[in-house]
Structure formats: structure tokens, C-alpha cells
Amino acid sequence: MIRKFLAVETALFLLASLVHRGYFLGGYEHGKAAIAETVIGVVLLAGLLATLAWPARARGIGIGVQAFALLGTFVGLFMIAVGVGPQSQADLVFHVLLVLLLGAGLLAAARTSA
């Protein structure tokens, strides 16, 4: 279950990075947001690959990388709140959905037996 969450989260962050780089949708370009989303997406991908390499450590890896991603997502929400970075309704909704998904993923990882 942890790997499913990590795969979906990785895809969403990397997709968001592409959107903020100007791919797919115009008007949502933002370089700093794209960089942050790329870093988070790569960390999640590394976590996913690490769970495949070390299945016995999947729980700890999942908790660690998702906590990192959640922290980054909260930073993004804070930036939206203070008026820095993308200010669209779509960005706000996307961040809230990410918080919910990451929270569910963290719960799933925490409930997985070690």
C-alpha cells in the first residue's frame, strides 16, 4: 500500500512541476514552485525505489519521505497565504488535496507492520 501512495504522490508532484514550467496549461508558470515540486517529487521517487530495494524498511522510508513532502506542501500553502508564489484557486485546491493524500499515505505507512 505504501508503494501505491508513493507512486501517485510522485506522479502528482512531477506533474505539478511540469505545469509550473509552462507545460500542459498556460498561465501557471512559476519557477520556484516548479523547483520545489521537482525536489519533492524526486525525493518521493527515491523513497519509492528504496522501498523496492529494501522492503523490510518500507514503513520507515514511506513515513520519512511523505513527512518531507507534507512539510514542503505546508510551506507551499504558507506561501500562498502570504501572497508569495502562485496565487490561483487551482494551486490552493491542489495543495489541500496533496495534504489530504499525504496524510492518508502517512497513516497507511504508520499502520503497516514493520
N, C-alpha and C positions, 0 to 999 in steps of 0.2 A: 504493500500500500504506500509505503514511503516513496518508493521509486515513481509511482504514478503521480503523486503530488509534485515531486521534484521535476519530472518531465514537463508537466503542464505549466508549472511556475517558470521554468527555464524558458519555455517557448513564449510565454506572455511577456517576460521581461525583454527578451531579444526582439520580439515583435514591436514592443513599445519603443525600443531603441531605434529601430528602423523607421517607425513613424516620426519620431523626433529628429531623425536625419533627413526627413522630407520624402521618404518612400511611401507609397500607398495613398496617403492623404496629404493634401496641401494645407498649409496654414497652421500646422502643429510643430513646426521646426523649432528646436531648442537644443543647442549643442551640449550644454552642461547636463541637461536631463538625459540626453542620449548617452553621454559618457557614464553617468551614474547607473542607468539601466543596463548598459553593456557590462559594467563591472559586476553588478548583482547577478545578471544572467549567467556570466562566466563562472561565478562562484557557485551558483546553483548547479550548473552543468558539471563542474568539478566534483561537487558533492554527489551528484547522480552517478558519475563514473566511479567515484570512490566507494559507493555502496555496492557497486558491481564487483570491484576488486576485493573489497573486504566486507562481505555480507554480515559477518558477526558484529561489525561496528556500525551497521546501517542506522541504528537508532540514534547514537551519538552524533554521527555525521549529519543525519537529517535534522536533528534539533539544532545543531550548530549553524548550518548554512541557512536554514529557514529563519532562525533568530536574526542572523546578519541581514537577510533580505527584509525582514519585518522592520528592523531598525532603519534601514535605508528607505523603506516605504514611509515610515513615520517622518523621516527627515523631508521627504518629498511633500507630504501633507503639510508639514510646518511651513515649507517654502511657499506653498500655495496660499496658506493662511496669512502669511506676512507680505504677500504680494511679490515674491521673487519667483522667477521661473514661469512656466506655462500657467495660465490662469483660466483655461477653458473648463466648462462644465464637464466635458468628456474626461479631462485629466483628473478632476476631482472624483468623479464616479469610478474611474479606473483604479485610482489609488484606494478608495474604500473597498472595492471588490478584491483588490490584492490583499488588503489587510484581513479580510474575511477568509480568503483562500489560504493565506499563510498561517493564520490562526488555526484553521482546520487541519492543515498539514502538520503543524506543531503538535496539536492534540493527537493526531494519528501516530506521529513518531513517538510521543511520550507514552502512549498506550501500547506500543509494540514491545514485546518482551525482548530483553537484551540478548 
